[in-house]
Amino acid sequence: MDGVPRSNKLPKEEMIDEARFWGAFGFYSLLTLAYLLFGLSGGFVTFLVSAFMLPAWISFRLSTKFFGHQSLRSTACYVVPLIPCLTYSIYFGGFLAAFLIEKMGMTGSHPPPYGYFVPDVIIAVVIGLVTGWCVGPLLPVVGKWLAKSSVVWFLLHGTVLALAVTSQFFPYNDDAPKRIILQHTVQTLDANQILDASYDFAVVDSNSMMFVFKHAPEAVKELHGNRELSFDTVKRSDLETWKGIFPISSLFSRSLKFPRKTDDVVEQYRYFPHLSIEKSQVISVGASRRVNIEFSLGSLKEVWVAVLNITGPLSNWSFANNTIPAPIKIGNLPPSYICRLSGAARENWTFWLEASSSEPLRVDVAVVDLFLTEPTKKLKGLFPSWMDITTFTNVSFRHVNPILHESYFGKLQKAIATALVADVVCGSQLRESLMDFSKLELGDTREGSCQQGKSSWARLSLNANWECVLDVQTIHKRYSNEAV
């Protein structure tokens, strides 16, 4: 009677092992086929696993006839043929995990509160997949040994202990540094005037700048003095500040801004990048308006890239074989067109823009200069060696010129004609005088008057909001603060 249950039990275990093996083999085979059908290049590992599983299974089936189904020798006969495959899988999986961990340090600073855990979750999922394809070929035969409660408890305790020990290690060193972006931002009004200057900091991983400043007290003292440093006491720098390195700036969140004096900048640069436009260069093309622009890089010394961010009804330009790309939206700003000019040029850049409607075109320019001032070099040296700081100078300005605005001329003529309707001759003279103002910069004022006296005059200026302001006065009427 004892022999009957024994003979029925053995085929059942063999059938379970058969089902496990062919299920695993079919899974790896289908995965390899999917890689081939979709034209992906990652199917070699699964193909290698499938190719080595067949001889391993044949070796196991032959060994069970000599050593029995439950023998460790039979299990060893299955594992040994898989050693080359497992070695390659462990090597490839370890390389992939190490590569991903390094790249997770450059994927950007995600917004709190969940952003801190995003890289950890991604790494955990990838390590789970790597463990799966390394252990997967063994499970059809070794699975029954791993399923014992003593083995499960051992693996669980070992995992918890490993997590506790590894959490005590410092995450950065000279070979795997903390990556920081330090930008010396200089905002200018024209070729000779500086509007503002600051140091802007950003990180590209989940540990914020507060973690950085915690380990760099000398840098904090240089930037913020002895005051308390927190996200509430320091200004934030918006995405527009980083447009010189777009789209890398999309990786940043909670970047910080520290105001800086402009004395060292004035000493290093004689004049700054600027755009030049002349009225005589405006060309009417059908319903569109085209204007030629000259772009000077100023006296910048080590220009890496210049970025033109054009906002408005742009219909054509002279870049990229007259092909306009799809508009890009940066943060809360309106959609714009971005053009990157690499390196420095011996001569000024010349190009033209074409607008399709009467709305104005705005050109934001950012020039990245790799030259660093002495205070910036000193600040960079105050950080620990395990911090890899990418440092550069960003000179930016905004150009809005009424010559790019079709309604500028129409409203100007309408206002003068209305104000001087009683005196056609004087109105014509005054109109010609004002229309001669081909170039208007921020803060400039142009005046025109009738030759018959000062009783009729007009003043044109550009205010701090970059609006063209017209002030017209006659004997009868006065029109002021009309935004053109």
PyMOL commands that set and color helices and strands:
alter all, ss='L'
color gray80, all
select helices_A, chain A and resi 3-37+44-67+72-104+115-146+149-166+209-214+217-224+239-245+248-251+263-268+279-281+320-322+374-380+402-404+406-419+424-435
alter helices_A, ss='H'
color red, helices_A
select strands_A, chain A and resi 178-188+194-203+235-236+256-259+274-276+283-285+288-296+303-311+314-317+337-342+349-355+362-369+387-399+445-449+457-462+468-473+478-483
alter strands_A, ss='S'
color yellow, strands_A
deselect
rebuild
show_as cartoon
